[in-house]
Amino acid sequence: MSDAAPRPPAHLDTSVPNVARMNNYFLGGKDNFAADRQAAEEVLAIAPEIRTIAKESQAFLGRAVRHLIEQGITQFLAIAPGLPTRCNVHQVAQAVEPAARVVYADDDPVVLSHAQALLATDPRITVVRGDVLHPRELLAEPELRRILDPEQPIAVVIPTALHYIPDEDDPFKSVALLRDALPVGSYLALAHVVFDTRPETAGPLVDIYRRILSRSEDASRTRRQVLRFFDGLELVEPGLVYVRQWRPDNPLAAHRPEKAWSVAGVARKTDG
C-alpha cells in the first residue's frame, strides 16, 4: 500500500472509528484516520499488548496458511480478514502454491472498498459481501462458488471477527453451520483474543468496542469458551494455544506466550 494518507470513499464517515482501520493502525499501517487512531490509543492505554497481539495474530495466519497448503489445501475462504496488508491469505498461499484460490468475505464497506480495488486483477481471487453469522447465504454467493469448488476441501480462515461477536448472536451456531456445509477434509483456522491472563482489562476494553460497534453486549471470552468453536472438528497439533505457541518458525518466538493473549488453532473436519 502507499504511504500517502488514504482518501475515503465519499459515502464513508471517517469521523467514526472503524475496527478494521484501528487494527490497521495497530499493525503500523497508514489506512486509518484521526478517529481510528484516537480510539486505538484508548485501547493501547489500557492494554499496550494489543499492538503485539495484532502482529502475532497476523504472523499466526501466515503460518497456518502455509501449513494448510502443505496438507494439500488449495481453496481458502477468509472471513472478515480486515484491511489488506502485506501478508494477505492469497499472497501467503500463492507463494507456496500458485494455483491456490481465495475468496475474501466481509460486510464492512471500508474493507470491501479497499479489497475490491486491490484484488481485482487476479482471476483466482475474489471479494464478496458476507459474514460468519450468515453462513448459508455466504456459501451460496455465486461469485464464491465461481472460485471455490464446494465438493473439494476448503480452509475457512477467521482471523479476528469472532472476538467482536457476543454470545447473544450465537456465533457458535453459525460456525457449526459453516462446518456442516463443508466437505470432509476441510479446515477451520481462527484466532481469538482471550482474557485468561488479563481479566482486569476485559471490562474497559469491552466498553470501548461496545461504543464503537454500537452494541450493548459483552463479547469477551476465555480460552475454554473459544474452544467451543472447534466442536465436531479435530484440532491439529499443538491444539488451541496462544498465538506465539502455534507452530512457531523459531522456538524462541514462543517465549512468554501469554504476553500476546490471543489464542489460535487449526482443526480438520474428519467426518460428515
Order of alpha helices (4+ residues) and beta strands (2+ residues): alpha-alpha-alpha-beta-alpha-beta-alpha-beta-alpha-alpha-beta-alpha-beta-alpha-alpha-beta-beta-beta
